[in-house]
Amino acid sequence: MDLVKLTENIVKSLVVNVDAVSVKEFPTDEENVMLIQVVVDSADMGRVIGKSGRTANAIRTLVQASSALSDNKYIKIDIDKF
């Protein structure tokens, strides 16, 4: 499964401004690590992060579990606003 697409689907289901969501994969220096950057509207930032970061951690957990089933890479997700 494409982990970037999975992350995008999860984030888009949480936000109000779906058109402002941008999810991209960036290369890392480490061999077995994948960095996914999520950019959302500043008004939706609280919805994606959640109270005490619980929603963001849940997103990371789901994507990491999906990675363990396919290519077993460590996933880092960076959430930003614009």
N, C-alpha and C positions, 0 to 999 in steps of 0.2 A: 504494500500500500504506500502511496505517496504521502509522506509525513507532512510536507508543506501544505498539501491540499487538505489533509485531515485537520491541521491546525487552523487553516482558513475557514473551513466549515464550522468548526467549534466556535471560533471567535465571531463569525458572522451571525451565528444563532443567538449570541449574547447582546450584540450592540443594536442601537436604534438606527444609526447612520451607516448602513451596510456598504454604501458606495465609497466611503472613506477608508475602508479596511484594506491594508496592503500587507501581504505576507510574502517574504522572500527568504531564500536560503543563501548564506554567505559562507565562503570557504574559511577554514581554520587551519592553524599551523599543526594542530594535533591530528593524528591519523584517524582515530576512531571517534571523532567528535563532529557533530553537526550543529551549526548555529542557525536558528530561525529567528528572523526579526519580524515582529508584528507591530504595525503602525496603525493607530486608530485615532478618531477624532477626540479632541480633548474632553468633550462632553461625555464620551463613552468610556473614558479611562477607568472610572470607578467601577463600572459594570464588569470590565475585563479583569481588573485586579481583585476586586471583592474585598470584603471585610478582613483585615489583617492578612491579605494576600492569599486567602483560601481558594478563590476561583482561579487565580494564576497558577497556584500549585496543583490544582486539580487538572488544569489543562496540560501542564508539564507531565503529570503522572500518566494521563491518558496517552499522550504522544510517546512517552518513553516506553510504555507497555506495548504499544503498537510496534515500536522499533525493535523491541526484544523478540517479537514474533517473526520479523523479517530479516533485517540486516544487523541487528544488535549493536547499534551505534548509541553513544551517549548524546543526549539531546539537550542543548541549551536554548532557551527561548527568552528573547529580549523583547519586552513590551515597551513601546514608546508612543508618544502623542505628537501631533503636529498642529 
